[in-house]
Amino acid sequence: MTETYTYKVSAAGRVNLIGEHVDYCGGKVLPCALSLKNTVFVRPNGTDKINLSWTDLPDKISLELDKLESYRHLKHAKYHAGCAALWREAGHKLVGCDLLMDCTVPFGSGLSSSAAIEVSTISALATAAGEEFDPVEVALIAQKAEHEYAGVNCGIMDQFVSANGKAGHALLLDCATLEREYIPVRLGDCAIVIADCKKPHSLVTSKYNERRGEVEEALRLLRTRISVKCLAEVAPAVLEENRDLFSPVVYRRAKHVVEECERVRLAADAMRAGDMKAFGELLNASHKSLSELYEVTGKELDSLAHAAQSHPACLGSRMTGAGFGGCTVSLVKKEGEEDFKKYVAEHYTKETGYKAVFYPAELSDGIVVEKL
């Protein structure tokens, strides 16, 4: 099926170890790129069309290069059309080509299948046109496509690590400046375990955009008293001093953000030092905040995280991604990993009726281009 294609271009899904719902507040995050990927097999076709097909879907869709703005209604192809339109708008060359998509990032899992699709599509289009590309620019254009074509007002984290991840490392990313540090993931006798609660969710129809509006309101109110660029700059003590500005809901949202930013700093220190006990405790604290202050977990993610946290081999567990469904990430002693999975699966199904699925957590590079 893929023998006649010219290039194989892939981009990674991601797991965010800690730093949830702070990327769009200018905070630092600590994600890793995963071996779960979206792969695009690409070949130029000498026409004025981008022809799309999928390994797991019967759909075959053609996008005319001069009509890319007219495909926003298409369920699957709107991402690709948006990426192509915005890549060209940024001054890059497009050529007619055939794209075959093969995605191993589970959809709706909170592991950023959409970012992997966007980043790999742009990289494949550039490769088909014979252009070198900058992974940072690819990430920024992919984020813009998510905003304008998918209707999700996301931060930069997902697209950035999908494009710029490094095997064996976590990426400490300042989402305000894009300054970054690659931190070797040295887990010692521990492993990262990713579990999917398998409750369907959608970022567009969830309360994701509502949460962003609430923290933007917090920032607006703070600016009536203090000079601040973004909510992530605000120290917890300063937030407390100005608590009277906020409604109870807006205060809770802001409190999560400022405290989560501090947890990211401490988690990065713990990872550098190989202190997995401290790292695990920060995962637990992050989940508690996401559940009680930011309110993006729900019964399923809470049940999955609490089952994980109650197992003796688990040092810490939290939801990862936007929430409202998706995955947890847990730090587990390797010697107890199999028993941990069995225990969590049984307890979770008993409480919710859903069956959790566990995914490999191998840490990978972001964009990979291979000549076939």
N, C-alpha and C positions, 0 to 999 in steps of 0.2 A: 504493500500500500504506500509506503513512504520512499520506495527506491528511486523514484523519478524526481524527488525534490532536491533542491540545491543546498539548502542550509537547514540546520536544526537549531532553533533559538528557544531557550527556556528562561523562565524567571521564577523565583521561589515564592512559595507561600511563607507565612511567618508565624512564630509564636512570640507573643510579648511576655517576657518573664515578669516584668513589673513596670508600672507607669501607665495606668489605664485612665483614659479620658482626660489626659493632660496634654496630649500633643497639640490639640487645637487651642490650648490655653498658653502655649509658648513654653511648655515644660520639657524636661528631659525624660526619655524613655529608654528601655533596655530590651529590645527585641532581638531575635535570632532568625536568620533565614533557614528554612527547612528543606529537606530533600523531597518533600511534596511540592510538585511544580506544575506550571502550565507550560507545555511545550508546543511550539509552532513550527511545523515543517513548511518551508516557503520556497517558492520558485517564481521568478519573473515570467509573465505570460505574454508580453508583447501587445496587450490590449489596453483599453482605458477602464478596466474593471478590476476590482479586488474580489476574488471568488473565495468564499468561506465554506469550509466543511468541518465536520467534527468526527472524531473516532467513536463517540458514544451517542451521537444523535443522527437521525436520518436527514436533517435539514441541509440544504445547499442554498446559499444565498449569494447573490452578486450585488456589489456596491459600485455604482458608477462614480468615477473620480470627480466628475463635475456636479454631483448631486449628493455629496456626503452629508449635508445638513438635513436631508429629507428622511433620514432613517431612524430618527429618535424613537419611533413607535415600535421598532422591532425588539422582541424580547431578548434575544441573544446578541444580535449583530449591532445593537446600538452602542455597545462598548467599543467595538472595533471601528465603527463609523466615526464615533467621537474622537477616538485616538488618532485616526487618520486625518480627520479634518483639522484638529488642533495641532498636530505635528506639521502639517503643511502651512497652517496659519503662522507658525513659529519660524517659517522660512526654509523649511526642509523639502527635499524632493520626494515626490511620490511616483511610483510606477505601477502599472497593472501587474498583479501577481496572484498566485494561488496560495491560500493559507489553510493548512490542515491543523486543527486544534486537538490537543490531547492533554486533558487536565487530570492530575492525580490529587489536587487539593480538594477535599470534600466541600461541596457547596453548602452554604449555610452553617459552616462549622465554626466560624469566627477565626479561621486561619488565613483569611484574606485571599480567597480565590479570585475576587474581582481585581485586586491589585496585581496579582500574578498574571492575569489575562491582559490587563492594560499594559503593563510593563513589557511583557513578551511580545505583544502585538506591535507596539511602537518599535521595539528593537528589531523585530522581523521586517517591518516595513523599511526601516533604515538600511538593513542588511540587503534587502532585495534591490534597493536603489543604489547600492554600492557606496553608501555613506558611512563614515565613522560616526560614532555617537558618544555623547557624554552621559553616563548613567545618572548623574544628578539631574540633568535636564530632562531625561526620559522620565524620571520620577515626578518631577514638577508638572510635566505635561499630562502624565497619567492621573495625577491628583486633580488637575483641572477637568479632565474628562469625567472623573467620578462626580465632580460637582455639577457640571453642565449637562451631562448626558444621563447620569444615573440618579441625580437628584439627592445625593448624599453629601452633606457639607462636612466631609471628613478632614482630619488633619493630615500631615505629610508622612506619618510614621510608616504606614503599610506599604505605600509605593516606594518609599526611600529604602527600606530594608530589602524589599523584593528586588530592587535594582542593585543595591550596594552591599548586600550581605557578604560575609566572609566565613568560609567553612571553619568550624571549631571555635568561633568567636561570637560573643554578643556585641551588639552595636549600641554604644551609649551615644544617643543622638539628642542634641539640643534642637528642638523643633522651631525655636525662634530664629536661630542663626545658621542652622545646618552644620555647625561644628560637630565633629564626631570623634569618637575614640573606640577602637576595637579592643575588647577585653577578652582574653582567652578564657574559655569556659572550662575551668578545672574543677570537676565535681567530686574528685576523690573516689570514695566508695559509694557515691550516690548516682542516680540516674534521673533524667527528666522524663516524666510520664504525662502524655496528653490524652485526655478522655473527653469524648464528645457526648453531651447529654441527649443528642438526637431529637431535641424539640425544634421543629421548624421555626425559623425566624427570618425577618426581613428588616434590614436597616432603614429602608425608606418608610415602611409602614410602622416601624417601632418608634420609640420615643427618643431616638438618637438625636434628631435635629432639635427636639424640644429641650434636651439637656444642654445642648450647645447654646441655645437661646438663654437658658437660665444662668449659665456662667458668664455669658456676655453681659447680661443685666448686672451681675455682681461687679464686673469690671467697670461698667458705666457708673455705678453708684460710688464705687471707691474713688473714681477719678474726680468726683465732686469735692473730695477732701485731700487726696494725695496724688502726687505725680507718679504714675506707674504705666509701663508699656504693656504688660500682660499679667494675667492673674498668677502665673507661675512665679513672678518676682516677689509676690507678697508673702511675708513671713507669717507663720501662724499667730504670733503675738499681735501683729498689726491688724490681722483680720479680727481678732477678738476685741481690739480697741475700737473698732468701727462696727461692731456687731449690730448696733442700733439702726444702721442703714438698711438692713435687709429684712425681708420677710423670712419666716422660719425655713421655708423650702429653699430659697436662694442662698441662705446662710449655710444650710447643710451641703448644698452642691459645692459652694466655694471652699468650705472646710475640707471636703474630700480632696479637692485639687491641691490646696496648699500643703496638706499633710502627705499626700501621695508623692508630691515632688520631693519632699524630705526623705521619704522612704526610698525613692530611686537613688538618691545620693548615698544613703547608707547601704543599699543593696549592691551598688557598684563597688563600694569599699569592701564589702563582705566577699564579693566574687574575686576581687584582686587578691584578697588575703586567703582565699580558700576556706572561709568560715561558713560552712553550709548550715550550721545550726542557726546562726544569725540571719542568713539569707531566708531560710525556711520560716522563721518567725515573722519576717517582713512580708512574706507571701500571705500568711494567715491574716496579718493586720490589714493588708490591702484588700483582701476579700471581705472582711468585716466592714470596711469603709464603703466598698462598692455596694454592699448589700443594704447597710443601714443609712448611709449618708447620700449616696448617689442613686440608690434604688434602681440598679440595672441588672440584678441577678434573677430574681424570681425563684419559685419553688424548686425547679429542676437543678439549676446551677448551685443553689444553696445546698440541696440534698447531696449532690455529687461532691462538692467541696467538703462538706461536713463529714461525709463517709470517709473521704480520703484522710482528713485531719485526725480521725479517730483511730486510724490504723497505726500500730506501733512502729512500722518501718517508715512512716511518712514524717518528714521534717516540716513540711508546709505545703499548702495547696490554695489556689485561688482561681477565680474565673479569669479568662484571658480573652481579649477582643472586646467588641462593643457591648456584649451582654445580651439579655433577652433571649437566651438560647446560646448554642455554641459550646465552647470547650472550657475545661479546667486544665491548669498546668500544675503538676505536683513534683516535689523533690522527694525522692524515695531511695532508701538504702537498697543497693543492688541485690543483696542477699534475700531481701523480702519482697522483691518486685512482683514476682508471679503471684504470691499469696495476696499482695496488696490489690492487684488487678481483680482477682477472683472475689475478694472481700468487698471491694467497692462496687463491682458489678452486681453482686447479690443484694447488697443493702440498697443500692440505687433503684433497682427494679422493684424491690419490695415496697419502697416508698412512693414511687412515681408511676410504675407500670411501663416505663420506657426501658430500653436496653442500651446501656452505654457501649460505645465503641472506642477502642484504644488505637492511637496512631503512632507510627514511628517518629522519634524525635531526633533524627540525625541532623546535625547542623551543616548547612551547605553554603555554597557561593550563591550570589544573587543571579545576575544575568550570565548565561553561558551561551556562546555562539560556536557552533561546530559546522565545518564544511563537510558535506556528504559526498 
